[in-house]
Amino acid sequence: MHTRGRWLILAAGCIAFAAVGFGREAMGRSVTGRDREGIAELHRGDVTATLSQDPDALAALWTRDGVLLGEGDRPVVGRAALRAAYAEGGWKVLKYKPHIEDVVVDGDSAVEWGLFEVDFRTAGQPRTVELHGRFLRAMRKQPDGRWRFTRIMWQKDPQ
């Protein structure tokens, strides 16, 4: 399976299970309740979309100019290109556990980093693949108050 395919399983998300665990909060200012909930809503949407593998729901988590920088792949630029990449499919997500380590919010922008675990199966393969790694994600608050991913970079753990 392509590296892009592995990341597209994860491309958007992170939630610390039932509630988002914001680590060391905002260096620029304190995180408001509204920002905290907006980012948590983005995370919940990401987990739901990732597990359902719905290309439209996954693409909707991004800004129009979103960029995915997956390990070993060319950048995927723009919401339409992201949606097309998600639609390629070829895998079934069995488990998805992102762990947010830190979130920094500054005005209408935020950056977070964390770790992830995902189990998936590729089409025609009976064996489950486990993937562990780390990510760095930038988010931007939209005019309607919703948070969306604008940049995601990921790296798998060393073997």
C-alpha positions as CSV (number, residue, x, y, z in Angstrom):
1,M,0.0,0.0,0.0
2,H,1.1,3.5,-0.8
3,T,2.4,5.7,2.0
4,R,-0.2,8.2,0.9
5,G,-3.0,5.7,1.5
6,R,-1.8,5.0,5.0
7,W,-1.8,8.7,5.8
8,L,-5.1,9.4,4.1
9,I,-6.6,7.0,6.7
10,L,-5.3,9.5,9.3
11,A,-5.2,12.7,7.4
12,A,-7.2,14.7,9.5
13,G,-7.4,13.7,13.0
14,C,-6.8,13.6,16.5
15,I,-8.9,13.2,19.6
16,A,-7.9,12.0,23.0
17,F,-10.8,9.6,23.1
18,A,-14.0,11.0,24.7
19,A,-12.6,14.5,25.3
20,V,-9.7,16.4,23.8
21,G,-6.8,16.5,26.1
22,F,-5.1,19.8,25.3
23,G,-1.5,19.6,26.6
24,R,0.4,22.7,27.4
25,E,-2.1,25.3,26.2
26,A,-1.6,28.4,24.1
27,M,1.6,30.2,24.3
28,G,0.1,33.3,22.6
29,R,-3.0,33.6,24.7
30,S,-5.2,31.3,26.8
31,V,-7.5,29.0,24.9
32,T,-11.1,30.2,25.2
33,G,-13.9,27.7,25.8
34,R,-15.3,28.4,22.3
35,D,-11.9,27.7,20.7
36,R,-11.4,24.6,22.7
37,E,-14.8,23.3,21.8
38,G,-14.4,24.2,18.1
39,I,-11.1,22.3,17.9
40,A,-12.6,19.4,19.8
41,E,-15.5,19.4,17.2
42,L,-12.9,19.2,14.4
43,H,-11.2,16.3,16.1
44,R,-14.5,14.4,16.6
45,G,-15.4,14.9,13.0
46,D,-12.0,13.7,11.9
47,V,-12.3,10.5,13.9
48,T,-15.8,9.8,12.6
49,A,-14.8,10.6,9.0
50,T,-11.6,8.5,9.2
51,L,-13.5,5.5,10.6
52,S,-16.2,5.8,8.0
53,Q,-13.7,6.6,5.2
54,D,-16.2,9.0,3.7
55,P,-14.2,11.1,1.1
56,D,-16.6,14.1,1.3
57,A,-16.6,14.1,5.1
58,L,-12.8,13.9,5.2
59,A,-12.3,16.7,2.6
60,A,-14.8,18.9,4.5
61,L,-12.4,19.0,7.5
62,W,-9.9,21.0,5.4
63,T,-9.6,24.6,4.3
64,R,-9.9,25.2,0.5
65,D,-6.1,25.6,0.4
66,G,-5.2,22.7,2.7
67,V,-1.9,20.8,2.1
68,L,-1.1,17.3,3.2
69,L,2.6,16.4,3.4
70,G,2.7,12.7,3.7
71,E,5.9,10.7,4.2
72,G,7.3,9.7,0.9
73,D,4.6,11.3,-1.2
74,R,4.2,14.5,-3.2
75,P,2.1,17.2,-1.5
76,V,-1.6,16.9,-1.9
77,V,-2.8,20.5,-2.4
78,G,-6.3,21.8,-2.1
79,R,-9.6,20.4,-0.9
80,A,-10.6,19.0,-4.3
81,A,-7.3,17.1,-4.6
82,L,-7.6,15.8,-1.0
83,R,-11.1,14.6,-1.7
84,A,-9.9,12.8,-4.9
85,A,-7.1,11.2,-2.9
86,Y,-9.4,10.0,-0.2
87,A,-11.7,8.5,-2.8
88,E,-8.9,6.3,-4.1
89,G,-9.5,4.0,-1.1
90,G,-8.3,0.4,-1.1
91,W,-8.1,-0.1,2.7
92,K,-10.4,-0.6,5.7
93,V,-9.6,1.2,8.9
94,L,-10.1,-1.1,11.9
95,K,-8.7,1.1,14.7
96,Y,-7.7,4.7,15.0
97,K,-6.2,6.2,18.1
98,P,-4.6,9.7,17.9
99,H,-3.1,11.2,21.0
100,I,-2.7,15.0,21.1
101,E,0.4,16.1,23.0
102,D,0.2,19.8,22.7
103,V,-2.0,22.5,21.1
104,V,-0.9,26.2,20.7
105,V,-3.6,28.7,19.7
106,D,-2.8,32.2,18.6
107,G,-5.8,34.2,17.4
108,D,-7.5,32.4,14.5
109,S,-4.6,29.9,14.0
110,A,-3.6,26.8,16.0
111,V,-0.8,24.3,15.8
112,E,-0.8,20.8,17.4
113,W,1.4,17.8,17.5
114,G,0.8,14.3,18.6
115,L,1.2,10.6,18.1
116,F,-1.1,8.1,16.3
117,E,-1.9,4.4,16.1
118,V,-3.9,2.9,13.3
119,D,-4.8,-0.6,12.3
120,F,-6.0,-1.2,8.7
121,R,-6.4,-3.9,6.1
122,T,-5.7,-3.3,2.4
123,A,-8.0,-4.7,-0.2
124,G,-7.4,-8.4,-0.9
125,Q,-5.0,-8.8,2.1
126,P,-6.1,-10.8,5.1
127,R,-3.4,-9.4,7.4
128,T,-3.9,-6.3,9.5
129,V,-1.3,-3.7,9.3
130,E,-0.4,-1.6,12.3
131,L,1.1,1.9,11.8
132,H,2.4,4.2,14.5
133,G,3.8,7.7,14.0
134,R,3.7,11.4,14.8
135,F,2.0,14.4,13.2
136,L,2.2,18.2,13.1
137,R,-1.0,20.0,12.1
138,A,-2.0,23.6,11.5
139,M,-5.6,24.7,11.9
140,R,-7.4,27.9,11.1
141,K,-10.7,29.3,12.4
142,Q,-13.1,30.0,9.6
143,P,-15.4,33.1,9.4
144,D,-18.3,31.0,10.6
145,G,-16.3,30.0,13.7
146,R,-15.5,26.4,12.7
147,W,-11.9,25.2,12.8
148,R,-10.4,23.4,9.8
149,F,-7.1,21.8,9.0
150,T,-4.9,23.9,6.8
151,R,-1.6,21.8,6.9
152,I,-0.8,18.3,8.0
153,M,2.6,16.7,8.0
154,W,3.2,13.1,9.3
155,Q,6.0,10.7,9.9
156,K,5.9,7.0,10.8
157,D,7.8,5.7,13.8
158,P,11.3,4.3,13.0
159,Q,11.3,0.6,12.5
